[in-house]
Amino acid sequence: MNTVLQAALPESKKIPLLPIATPLTEWQDVSISELAPCAPSDSTLPMGQYAVSTVMNWAIQQGFYGAIPTWEIGNGTWGVICFRPHPELQVVKIPVTDLGGYDPTSPQSCGQAVMRWAQLEENGSNQLAIPTYLNDDDEFFSALVFTPNYPTLTFYDAPNTQLYFSLQQPAKLINLQDPAVWANAAMRVANNLGFAAGWPTWECTTHRGLIGIPAYDLGPMPDACPANVATVVEVLHKTSQALQNFENVSSSLTSGVFIDFTAAPIADPTMQILSDCLFGAVQACLNAIPGVGGTLAALVSSGVQIAIDATNSSGGTFSLEQYQKMLVAASNATIDYVADLHDSLQNATGDDLQKLWQSPYKDPLSGRSIALGSLACTPPDIVNGDLFWAKMSQHMEASYRENLQIRITAQLYGIQSRTYHNRAPGKQWWDGTIASVTAPGGDCSQYIASSDSDLSVWFSGALQVGDYVELDEWWMQALPGNPYYPPTTLVYNLFSNDGFGVTTNWAGPFTKEQFYTQFFVQQNQVGLDGTYNQVWMYDQPNAIVEARLSENLVAGSTDNYGNLSLNSSDPLVILANSECEFSQPVITNYLAPLTS
């Protein structure tokens, strides 16, 4: 549950779990001391196999049918998604001879083999199979199998760029052939789409398939009785009202976003910015509703093509005025889509009611297919929670506006950073201590506030060297490298009303650090008095991400298939790394063999 939404309600109005739903999964933060006795004795196993066998063994001892890691670690803990007992969840011993030529030492090969076996018609046309890596021998391989009658799982074909972006680590490369990193990204994408968990299919091209696992079994479709119909009608009304409130505010604020961009047009050739910002905000908030959030988000997002069609465009480059009108048209079309469903259901009778009640709606963003009648499972506290829905519209507005600012900013401005520690004129070398230099009102904050061109500056990596402090410096500059800086209003809107503090939104502090280190804005690292530049670029035609030294030399990249390339043996790359402290760090998974 979104903790901010939950916190908006008084104690007497906290939203309970669905009383009529059966939980399918249970997230636990398990200490490594508790997991260690369940770990394989061979600590050299691939982490994908080691981690799964550890949590599977632990979960079975706790009375669950199995578990998978969340692939995240805490303070002495691992995150674990446990699967509750269910009659259509089975542990199956698969004859090794049925698995073909799989590689038992490769988690990817094992996962692929059991998935293919399980989905064959002669083996039951199952939805999903996950290796347990427990009690295997030369003749049999064990797998946790989700049968066709298990509550519906959802296949989603995620672009490799989406997997990478879910890890939120710009200025790093990624090896998507690493099963632990692959599974971690798949879990994050599934969570972002409103599922309780996600598991890879282990098939890959420029996309990687995953199976989304819901948190609840909502049971059979509720009858279209008057009480249930009234519930769904009210949920649609509240949703439409929240979207309308969101549009009323965001349409006026959107013009404020565009005030800061008066020179360059907006390029959105595939309408991706529009759908990412508008439906991304809708999904992020609706998915937070317990139990039925994913269902409601899928229902609203099934109108994404209608929203795009309402703009009368298939994409391209637009003036600011044109693009704002398109955003408003898309928002209004989404509202109308939900309002039309509301009116149709409210007025339907007889066979028309039954058909509308059971008709599936397919969400192109998540792949989830739902029936309208499923919304009858919405808890009463949500159906009647006026404060909850008011907060929902505020959260959508905040998410939409900030995502839009970031996406448009990234078209016009890049991030510049100095990664070397020598004295540039007036920068990088500060007399005093780290505490005095970086304190509020200290040298750094005074420098930032001293001129409009420095308002976007952020300092990091403070290092005390004798009587002075060395700092890395970051700032925004117009692309492609022109000496123009963002207008003051843009800096104020992005960061704070004083130019260098923080802006608090519904998701928490939105800081310069987050903008410079989490959002995928092109970054230019300046080294050795400008002799070298290392440029980080994202979502290029042939690469998810690449680090380039000069125009012709790629220092490292991850291609669109998720294959990692490091040119660390190139003499110029070696020289730049040593002279300028450049590097091409690679995203890794931090799970490690356990000790008690």
Legacy VTK file of the C-alpha trace (Angstrom):
# vtk DataFile Version 3.0
C-alpha trace
ASCII
DATASET POLYDATA
POINTS 596 float
0.000 0.000 0.000
1.285 3.444 -0.831
2.302 4.715 2.611
1.654 8.344 1.677
-1.938 7.609 0.696
-2.415 5.532 3.830
-0.947 8.304 5.984
-3.474 10.762 4.574
-6.284 8.967 6.393
-7.106 9.206 10.109
-6.534 6.083 12.198
-10.251 5.268 12.112
-10.191 5.307 8.309
-7.108 3.190 7.578
-7.896 0.941 4.643
-8.095 -2.761 5.535
-7.066 -5.606 3.318
-9.742 -6.989 1.049
-12.048 -9.038 3.299
-13.253 -11.259 0.441
-9.862 -11.841 -1.187
-7.397 -14.653 -0.582
-3.762 -13.547 -0.337
-1.546 -15.445 -2.773
1.794 -13.976 -1.763
3.458 -12.609 1.337
6.479 -10.324 1.375
8.932 -10.817 4.229
12.216 -9.176 5.137
14.205 -12.190 6.380
17.448 -11.914 8.329
20.513 -13.492 6.798
21.129 -15.378 10.044
17.764 -17.085 9.555
18.424 -17.798 5.878
22.020 -19.001 6.252
21.184 -22.537 7.495
18.962 -22.951 4.425
21.637 -21.972 1.925
23.432 -24.462 -0.334
26.769 -25.658 1.002
28.385 -24.742 -2.321
28.869 -20.963 -2.170
30.350 -20.907 -5.678
26.977 -21.582 -7.312
25.635 -18.849 -9.622
23.782 -16.332 -7.455
20.554 -16.885 -9.406
20.555 -20.529 -8.303
22.035 -19.937 -4.841
19.477 -17.271 -3.889
16.425 -19.155 -5.187
17.371 -22.453 -3.510
18.030 -20.602 -0.233
14.656 -18.864 -0.045
12.794 -21.911 -1.423
14.243 -24.095 1.334
13.508 -21.482 4.015
9.940 -20.871 2.810
9.020 -24.555 2.754
10.197 -24.848 6.364
7.847 -21.958 7.232
4.818 -23.697 5.695
4.803 -21.899 2.332
4.808 -23.744 -0.969
7.880 -21.880 -2.120
9.415 -18.428 -2.546
11.580 -16.270 -4.758
13.954 -13.477 -3.746
12.984 -9.890 -4.357
16.685 -9.616 -5.314
17.054 -6.689 -2.909
19.011 -6.636 0.352
18.413 -4.628 3.495
20.399 -4.152 6.679
21.322 -7.779 7.285
18.236 -9.025 5.457
17.009 -10.354 2.129
13.627 -9.513 0.687
11.577 -12.644 0.019
8.248 -13.151 -1.788
6.550 -16.222 -0.302
3.831 -18.209 -2.101
0.958 -19.275 0.110
-0.472 -22.784 -0.266
-3.000 -23.045 -3.096
-4.579 -26.165 -4.623
-3.391 -25.106 -8.091
0.215 -24.530 -7.000
2.259 -27.722 -7.185
5.815 -28.942 -6.794
6.541 -31.220 -9.752
9.453 -33.602 -10.278
10.314 -33.292 -13.963
12.281 -36.102 -15.663
15.604 -34.624 -16.737
15.222 -36.395 -20.082
12.144 -34.207 -20.758
14.081 -30.984 -20.395
16.247 -31.328 -23.474
19.825 -30.118 -23.533
19.618 -27.599 -20.700
22.690 -26.494 -18.782
22.211 -27.376 -15.064
24.912 -24.844 -14.101
23.038 -21.924 -15.730
20.018 -20.401 -13.927
18.868 -18.936 -17.246
18.996 -22.323 -18.970
17.241 -24.076 -16.047
14.517 -21.461 -15.877
14.002 -21.562 -19.616
13.845 -25.357 -19.675
11.231 -25.762 -16.934
9.127 -22.899 -18.354
9.052 -24.465 -21.801
8.260 -27.895 -20.333
5.445 -26.576 -18.133
3.699 -24.657 -20.906
3.549 -27.596 -23.332
0.024 -28.873 -23.872
0.999 -32.470 -23.068
2.319 -31.281 -19.681
-0.804 -29.336 -18.773
-0.430 -25.940 -20.494
0.634 -24.441 -17.173
1.033 -20.696 -16.647
4.446 -20.634 -14.986
7.182 -22.871 -13.618
10.034 -21.826 -11.310
12.992 -24.112 -10.501
13.267 -24.933 -6.803
16.815 -26.340 -7.045
15.860 -28.631 -4.160
16.178 -32.435 -4.006
17.346 -32.650 -7.604
19.376 -35.589 -8.895
20.530 -37.019 -12.181
17.019 -38.200 -13.060
14.654 -35.501 -11.836
14.528 -31.707 -11.667
12.138 -30.010 -9.219
9.954 -27.028 -10.158
7.151 -24.998 -8.599
4.322 -25.077 -11.159
1.394 -22.637 -11.427
-1.360 -24.617 -13.165
-3.943 -23.225 -15.632
-6.507 -22.945 -12.824
-4.258 -20.867 -10.580
-5.497 -17.246 -10.489
-4.612 -15.617 -13.794
-0.980 -14.632 -14.249
-0.048 -11.957 -16.799
2.655 -12.129 -19.442
4.385 -8.831 -20.148
7.034 -8.334 -22.819
9.275 -5.616 -21.374
11.675 -3.632 -23.576
15.216 -4.063 -22.304
15.393 -0.302 -21.779
12.485 -0.586 -19.322
14.349 -3.227 -17.331
17.408 -0.992 -17.228
15.492 2.129 -16.243
13.782 0.236 -13.412
17.192 -0.137 -11.743
17.506 3.675 -11.539
21.273 3.823 -11.926
22.397 6.206 -14.682
26.115 6.470 -15.440
26.302 2.695 -15.111
26.186 -0.108 -17.636
24.232 -3.321 -17.215
24.760 -6.940 -18.120
21.263 -8.334 -18.586
22.773 -11.771 -19.176
23.518 -11.910 -15.427
20.510 -13.903 -14.125
20.444 -12.153 -10.729
20.413 -8.692 -12.333
17.908 -9.859 -14.975
15.535 -11.249 -12.326
15.950 -8.151 -10.140
14.959 -5.863 -13.018
12.006 -8.112 -13.913
10.794 -7.973 -10.300
10.999 -4.172 -10.253
9.156 -3.801 -13.560
6.417 -6.165 -12.339
6.062 -4.200 -9.085
5.831 -0.946 -11.058
3.006 -2.466 -13.104
1.036 -3.314 -9.967
1.900 -6.988 -9.549
3.038 -8.517 -6.267
5.971 -10.221 -7.965
7.477 -10.954 -11.356
9.483 -13.856 -12.733
11.387 -13.927 -16.038
10.445 -16.298 -18.823
14.197 -16.356 -19.545
13.623 -15.715 -23.248
15.309 -12.622 -24.615
15.658 -10.467 -27.703
15.381 -6.677 -27.557
12.623 -7.490 -25.049
12.514 -9.791 -22.059
9.316 -11.549 -21.096
8.155 -11.703 -17.510
5.175 -13.199 -15.726
3.301 -10.860 -13.365
1.961 -12.585 -10.233
-0.987 -10.929 -8.424
-1.139 -10.389 -4.679
-4.702 -11.686 -4.269
-7.088 -14.252 -5.586
-10.269 -12.221 -5.904
-12.251 -15.398 -6.398
-14.945 -15.931 -9.015
-16.388 -12.959 -10.841
-18.897 -11.244 -8.524
-22.506 -11.405 -9.717
-23.937 -8.356 -11.435
-26.423 -7.858 -8.612
-27.644 -4.319 -7.852
-25.281 -3.903 -4.884
-22.209 -5.001 -6.868
-23.144 -2.862 -9.855
-23.605 0.115 -7.543
-20.092 -0.477 -6.127
-18.464 -0.525 -9.567
-20.468 2.510 -10.706
-19.225 4.425 -7.665
-15.597 3.326 -8.202
-15.783 4.516 -11.825
-17.359 7.771 -10.675
-14.609 8.345 -8.096
-11.934 7.472 -10.657
-13.392 9.816 -13.255
-13.698 12.559 -10.656
-10.067 12.089 -9.537
-8.913 12.250 -13.165
-10.998 15.384 -13.735
-9.575 17.079 -10.643
-6.106 16.081 -11.775
-6.725 17.550 -15.244
-8.216 20.783 -13.869
-5.013 21.437 -11.945
-2.438 19.922 -14.302
-3.661 21.710 -17.440
-2.970 25.075 -15.832
0.312 23.901 -14.319
1.406 22.370 -17.619
1.505 25.852 -19.128
3.814 26.772 -16.260
6.105 23.924 -17.259
6.280 25.240 -20.802
7.059 28.832 -19.778
10.612 27.666 -19.137
11.010 26.304 -22.668
10.612 29.095 -25.177
13.167 28.175 -27.836
13.078 24.499 -28.789
10.085 22.408 -29.886
9.007 19.167 -28.236
9.945 15.959 -30.038
7.722 12.981 -29.262
7.877 10.846 -32.427
6.136 7.805 -30.927
3.960 9.696 -28.408
5.957 7.924 -25.712
6.399 11.025 -23.544
2.666 11.560 -23.542
1.781 7.991 -22.574
4.667 7.651 -20.091
3.831 10.863 -18.256
0.031 10.697 -18.354
-0.550 6.968 -17.899
2.591 6.540 -15.850
1.147 8.914 -13.264
-2.244 7.186 -13.397
-0.750 3.709 -12.994
1.647 4.706 -10.229
-1.239 5.991 -8.100
-4.033 3.543 -8.947
-1.721 0.559 -8.480
-1.359 1.622 -4.842
-4.968 0.655 -4.069
-4.839 -2.680 -2.224
-6.128 -5.707 -4.103
-7.920 -4.044 -7.000
-5.373 -1.311 -7.786
-3.841 -3.247 -10.659
-7.309 -4.034 -11.992
-8.392 -0.394 -11.932
-5.089 0.813 -13.423
-5.463 -1.748 -16.221
-9.015 -0.609 -16.899
-8.060 3.061 -17.192
-4.924 2.336 -19.212
-6.867 0.202 -21.691
-7.896 3.590 -23.105
-4.329 4.660 -23.880
-4.818 4.391 -27.648
-8.031 6.382 -27.428
-6.115 9.098 -25.563
-3.377 9.160 -28.196
-5.932 9.203 -31.028
-7.580 12.230 -29.418
-4.418 14.231 -30.096
-4.961 13.794 -33.880
-1.302 12.880 -34.223
0.843 9.813 -34.716
3.838 11.608 -33.242
6.485 14.031 -34.414
7.897 17.393 -33.413
5.576 20.068 -32.078
5.517 23.631 -30.919
5.012 24.129 -27.208
1.477 25.364 -27.764
0.613 22.359 -29.933
2.031 19.902 -27.449
0.187 21.408 -24.518
-3.078 21.141 -26.432
-2.291 17.506 -27.205
-1.679 16.728 -23.540
-4.974 18.318 -22.564
-6.805 16.429 -25.336
-5.302 13.124 -24.172
-6.229 13.807 -20.545
-9.798 14.686 -21.473
-10.114 11.593 -23.661
-9.012 9.430 -20.724
-11.599 11.070 -18.477
-14.302 10.574 -21.121
-13.291 6.924 -21.523
-13.854 6.212 -17.831
-16.999 8.391 -17.730
-18.478 6.483 -20.694
-17.879 3.177 -18.904
-19.600 4.626 -15.856
-22.632 5.791 -17.851
-22.869 2.558 -19.849
-22.821 0.408 -16.709
-25.263 2.664 -14.884
-27.785 2.395 -17.720
-27.242 -1.239 -18.746
-29.872 -3.923 -18.065
-30.442 -7.568 -18.873
-28.084 -9.186 -21.374
-26.385 -5.847 -22.075
-25.477 -5.590 -18.387
-24.068 -9.123 -18.283
-22.026 -8.557 -21.448
-20.588 -5.269 -20.174
-19.937 -6.778 -16.745
-17.843 -9.627 -18.138
-16.191 -7.936 -21.134
-12.362 -8.023 -20.882
-10.316 -4.835 -21.075
-6.685 -5.242 -22.131
-4.092 -2.816 -20.785
-1.408 -2.314 -23.465
0.991 -0.922 -20.868
1.055 -3.936 -18.541
-0.510 -6.700 -20.606
-3.085 -7.262 -17.865
-6.587 -8.196 -19.013
-9.462 -7.601 -16.601
-13.246 -7.702 -16.523
-15.218 -4.661 -15.396
-17.095 -6.670 -12.772
-13.855 -7.397 -10.889
-14.045 -3.898 -9.439
-16.944 -5.074 -7.281
-14.217 -6.446 -4.983
-13.106 -2.930 -4.057
-13.131 -2.524 -0.241
-15.964 -0.275 1.024
-13.478 2.008 2.784
-12.010 2.866 -0.614
-15.319 3.100 -2.431
-16.517 5.674 0.094
-13.139 7.226 0.953
-13.533 10.792 -0.326
-10.277 11.915 1.291
-8.457 8.972 -0.285
-9.646 9.915 -3.785
-8.871 13.596 -3.246
-5.313 12.673 -2.301
-5.171 10.349 -5.308
-5.844 13.191 -7.750
-3.205 15.342 -6.033
-0.655 12.566 -6.317
-1.406 12.031 -10.005
-1.009 15.749 -10.655
2.356 15.902 -8.848
3.707 12.800 -10.581
2.470 13.908 -14.022
3.888 17.423 -13.792
7.299 16.388 -12.525
7.674 13.535 -15.019
6.774 15.954 -17.807
9.325 18.511 -16.601
12.056 15.900 -16.485
11.286 14.455 -19.931
11.176 17.879 -21.606
14.212 19.148 -19.698
16.193 16.118 -20.926
15.531 17.150 -24.547
17.073 20.564 -24.066
19.652 20.264 -21.291
22.408 17.876 -20.373
24.192 17.274 -17.100
27.770 18.471 -16.840
30.071 17.186 -14.123
33.737 17.613 -13.222
35.205 14.298 -12.207
38.769 15.431 -11.525
40.220 17.019 -8.415
42.403 19.899 -9.459
41.888 23.597 -9.138
39.623 25.100 -11.755
39.286 28.916 -11.500
36.882 29.767 -8.684
35.694 26.185 -8.336
36.507 22.795 -6.825
38.880 23.937 -4.090
37.464 25.388 -0.903
39.344 26.580 2.163
37.876 25.191 5.378
36.309 21.947 6.569
33.644 19.821 4.930
31.186 20.886 7.641
31.814 24.611 7.139
31.961 24.519 3.338
28.777 22.467 2.846
26.716 23.918 5.721
23.551 25.936 4.995
24.783 29.421 4.220
28.323 28.090 3.725
30.634 28.603 0.788
28.834 26.140 -1.498
25.352 27.539 -1.003
26.643 31.117 -1.347
28.369 30.172 -4.597
25.196 28.557 -5.972
23.114 31.626 -5.131
25.694 34.082 -6.477
24.535 34.045 -10.121
21.755 32.666 -12.309
24.204 30.483 -14.235
25.127 28.644 -11.022
21.635 28.008 -9.651
21.610 24.448 -11.003
24.992 23.550 -9.448
25.194 20.598 -7.072
28.288 19.419 -5.205
29.140 15.870 -4.146
32.092 13.708 -3.120
33.464 16.058 -0.471
37.045 15.157 0.467
39.124 16.883 3.148
42.701 17.472 1.961
44.711 19.377 4.568
43.187 22.813 5.027
40.893 22.664 1.995
38.001 20.615 0.617
37.773 19.025 -2.817
34.310 18.640 -4.376
32.807 17.211 -7.540
30.632 19.769 -9.281
27.481 19.147 -11.349
25.331 21.570 -13.326
22.870 21.772 -16.225
23.837 23.110 -19.632
22.069 23.361 -22.968
22.623 20.583 -25.515
24.819 20.057 -27.444
27.404 21.707 -25.232
26.460 25.339 -25.824
27.341 27.622 -22.898
23.729 28.295 -21.972
22.256 27.539 -18.602
18.661 26.795 -17.613
16.410 29.740 -16.802
15.968 30.512 -13.147
12.279 29.602 -13.245
13.128 26.099 -14.462
15.641 25.584 -11.673
13.128 26.861 -9.137
10.429 24.555 -10.497
12.668 21.506 -10.631
14.425 21.888 -7.304
13.006 24.572 -5.000
11.907 28.153 -4.728
15.362 29.212 -3.526
17.255 27.486 -6.305
19.286 24.956 -4.338
17.097 23.315 -1.706
14.557 20.543 -2.185
11.015 20.344 -3.425
8.759 17.975 -1.523
6.266 16.028 -3.605
4.023 13.077 -2.834
6.903 10.621 -3.344
9.240 12.421 -0.947
12.102 14.880 -1.424
12.937 15.615 -5.041
16.503 16.879 -4.954
19.291 17.865 -7.284
21.060 14.669 -6.272
18.120 12.606 -7.512
17.950 14.529 -10.767
21.661 14.186 -11.447
22.066 10.568 -10.334
18.695 8.848 -10.907
17.119 10.396 -13.997
18.423 9.454 -17.402
19.538 12.847 -18.657
22.561 12.883 -20.969
25.665 13.466 -18.884
29.016 14.938 -19.903
31.886 14.273 -17.509
34.699 16.819 -17.935
38.196 15.643 -17.057
41.780 16.878 -17.105
41.003 20.524 -17.841
38.655 19.529 -20.653
41.174 17.314 -22.474
38.797 14.382 -22.124
35.016 14.236 -22.072
33.079 11.098 -21.239
29.478 11.329 -22.408
26.759 9.019 -21.048
23.807 8.573 -23.409
20.620 6.532 -22.961
18.147 4.687 -25.179
20.140 5.173 -28.359
19.220 3.370 -31.623
21.734 0.570 -30.983
22.306 0.770 -27.245
20.416 0.931 -23.992
23.246 2.988 -22.550
26.747 3.894 -23.625
29.750 5.791 -22.285
31.658 7.483 -25.076
35.102 9.085 -25.023
35.258 11.591 -27.871
32.999 11.100 -30.885
34.598 7.918 -32.175
35.543 5.868 -29.124
32.958 3.970 -27.067
34.393 3.178 -23.636
31.524 0.869 -22.690
27.969 0.077 -23.679
24.985 -2.196 -23.220
23.314 -2.971 -26.527
19.594 -3.332 -27.128
19.843 -7.079 -26.465
21.317 -6.516 -23.020
24.849 -7.580 -23.940
27.602 -5.718 -22.098
30.746 -4.418 -23.826
33.679 -2.831 -21.990
36.585 -1.448 -24.004
38.812 -1.394 -20.948
41.812 -2.693 -22.905
41.863 0.294 -25.251
44.936 2.459 -24.456
42.991 5.724 -24.649
40.295 4.380 -22.300
42.976 3.227 -19.871
44.636 6.649 -19.986
41.377 8.547 -19.499
40.364 6.306 -16.591
43.667 6.873 -14.826
44.022 10.594 -15.589
40.438 11.677 -14.956
39.012 9.030 -12.600
36.588 8.067 -15.360
35.253 4.530 -15.238
32.458 2.492 -16.744
30.868 0.922 -13.652
28.561 -2.038 -14.181
25.298 -2.646 -12.334
25.633 -5.744 -10.162
23.349 -7.556 -7.767
24.503 -7.283 -4.171
23.210 -10.631 -2.930
26.135 -12.639 -1.620
26.697 -16.093 -0.091
25.433 -16.231 3.485
27.105 -16.960 6.776
25.307 -17.432 10.080
LINES 1 597
596 0 1 2 3 4 5 6 7 8 9 10 11 12 13 14 15 16 17 18 19 20 21 22 23 24 25 26 27 28 29 30 31 32 33 34 35 36 37 38 39 40 41 42 43 44 45 46 47 48 49 50 51 52 53 54 55 56 57 58 59 60 61 62 63 64 65 66 67 68 69 70 71 72 73 74 75 76 77 78 79 80 81 82 83 84 85 86 87 88 89 90 91 92 93 94 95 96 97 98 99 100 101 102 103 104 105 106 107 108 109 110 111 112 113 114 115 116 117 118 119 120 121 122 123 124 125 126 127 128 129 130 131 132 133 134 135 136 137 138 139 140 141 142 143 144 145 146 147 148 149 150 151 152 153 154 155 156 157 158 159 160 161 162 163 164 165 166 167 168 169 170 171 172 173 174 175 176 177 178 179 180 181 182 183 184 185 186 187 188 189 190 191 192 193 194 195 196 197 198 199 200 201 202 203 204 205 206 207 208 209 210 211 212 213 214 215 216 217 218 219 220 221 222 223 224 225 226 227 228 229 230 231 232 233 234 235 236 237 238 239 240 241 242 243 244 245 246 247 248 249 250 251 252 253 254 255 256 257 258 259 260 261 262 263 264 265 266 267 268 269 270 271 272 273 274 275 276 277 278 279 280 281 282 283 284 285 286 287 288 289 290 291 292 293 294 295 296 297 298 299 300 301 302 303 304 305 306 307 308 309 310 311 312 313 314 315 316 317 318 319 320 321 322 323 324 325 326 327 328 329 330 331 332 333 334 335 336 337 338 339 340 341 342 343 344 345 346 347 348 349 350 351 352 353 354 355 356 357 358 359 360 361 362 363 364 365 366 367 368 369 370 371 372 373 374 375 376 377 378 379 380 381 382 383 384 385 386 387 388 389 390 391 392 393 394 395 396 397 398 399 400 401 402 403 404 405 406 407 408 409 410 411 412 413 414 415 416 417 418 419 420 421 422 423 424 425 426 427 428 429 430 431 432 433 434 435 436 437 438 439 440 441 442 443 444 445 446 447 448 449 450 451 452 453 454 455 456 457 458 459 460 461 462 463 464 465 466 467 468 469 470 471 472 473 474 475 476 477 478 479 480 481 482 483 484 485 486 487 488 489 490 491 492 493 494 495 496 497 498 499 500 501 502 503 504 505 506 507 508 509 510 511 512 513 514 515 516 517 518 519 520 521 522 523 524 525 526 527 528 529 530 531 532 533 534 535 536 537 538 539 540 541 542 543 544 545 546 547 548 549 550 551 552 553 554 555 556 557 558 559 560 561 562 563 564 565 566 567 568 569 570 571 572 573 574 575 576 577 578 579 580 581 582 583 584 585 586 587 588 589 590 591 592 593 594 595
